[in-house]
Amino acid sequence: MSFAPRNTTPPPISPVSFANGIEEVRRTRPLIHHITNRVSINNCANVTLSIGATPVMADAIEEVEEMVSSANALVLNLGGRVRR
């Protein structure tokens, strides 16, 4: 079975829609759970703070249940992960 390729490029977002989205983030201050590598962890936290959200960088197995139930979003950056 063969599938035709889909156009997966999202439509462009208007400046007004972008501004409204950032305003919503600033108004609601969502908790964003990051699972990322040690190289980019500081940059990820700073970008999240700069748009008005609240970052958390928890990656311990013992914290998974609490993070899943508390966070409003998840950012995964698994490049360069190593087993501990």
C-alpha positions as CSV (number, residue, x, y, z in Angstrom):
1,M,0.0,0.0,0.0
2,S,1.3,3.4,-0.8
3,F,0.3,6.8,0.5
4,A,0.5,10.1,-1.3
5,P,2.6,12.6,0.6
6,R,0.6,15.2,2.4
7,N,1.3,18.9,2.6
8,T,2.1,19.2,6.3
9,T,3.1,22.9,6.2
10,P,0.7,24.7,8.5
11,P,-0.9,27.9,7.2
12,P,0.9,31.1,8.1
13,I,-0.2,32.8,11.3
14,S,-1.3,36.4,11.2
15,P,0.5,38.9,13.4
16,V,-2.8,39.6,15.2
17,S,-3.2,35.9,16.0
18,F,0.3,35.6,17.2
19,A,-0.1,38.6,19.5
20,N,-3.3,37.2,20.8
21,G,-1.6,33.9,21.5
22,I,1.2,35.5,23.4
23,E,-1.3,37.6,25.4
24,E,-3.2,34.5,26.4
25,V,0.1,32.8,27.6
26,R,0.9,35.9,29.6
27,R,-2.6,36.0,31.1
28,T,-2.7,32.4,32.0
29,R,1.0,31.8,32.9
30,P,0.9,28.1,32.0
31,L,3.2,25.6,33.7
32,I,5.4,24.1,30.9
33,H,7.2,20.9,31.7
34,H,10.5,20.5,29.9
35,I,12.4,17.3,29.4
36,T,15.5,18.4,27.7
37,N,19.2,17.9,27.5
38,R,21.7,19.7,29.7
39,V,23.1,21.8,26.9
40,S,19.8,23.6,26.1
41,I,18.0,23.5,29.5
42,N,18.9,27.1,30.4
43,N,17.8,28.5,27.0
44,C,14.6,26.6,27.1
45,A,13.8,28.0,30.6
46,N,14.7,31.5,29.5
47,V,12.5,31.4,26.3
48,T,9.6,30.0,28.4
49,L,10.0,32.8,30.9
50,S,10.3,35.5,28.2
51,I,6.8,34.7,26.8
52,G,5.3,34.7,30.3
53,A,5.0,31.0,31.0
54,T,6.4,29.1,33.9
55,P,9.1,26.5,33.2
56,V,9.8,23.4,35.2
57,M,12.7,21.2,34.3
58,A,11.8,18.0,36.2
59,D,13.1,14.8,34.7
60,A,13.3,12.3,37.6
61,I,11.1,9.2,37.3
62,E,9.8,10.0,40.8
63,E,8.4,13.3,39.5
64,V,6.5,12.0,36.4
65,E,3.1,11.5,38.0
66,E,3.0,15.0,39.6
67,M,4.3,16.7,36.5
68,V,1.8,15.0,34.2
69,S,-1.1,16.0,36.4
70,S,0.2,19.6,37.0
71,A,1.7,20.8,33.7
72,N,-0.3,22.5,31.0
73,A,2.2,21.5,28.3
74,L,5.2,19.4,27.6
75,V,8.4,20.2,25.7
76,L,10.6,17.2,24.7
77,N,14.1,17.8,23.5
78,L,15.8,14.4,23.5
79,G,18.9,15.1,21.5
80,G,22.0,14.0,23.3
81,R,20.3,12.3,26.2
82,V,22.4,9.8,28.1
83,R,21.5,7.1,30.5
84,R,22.0,8.0,34.1
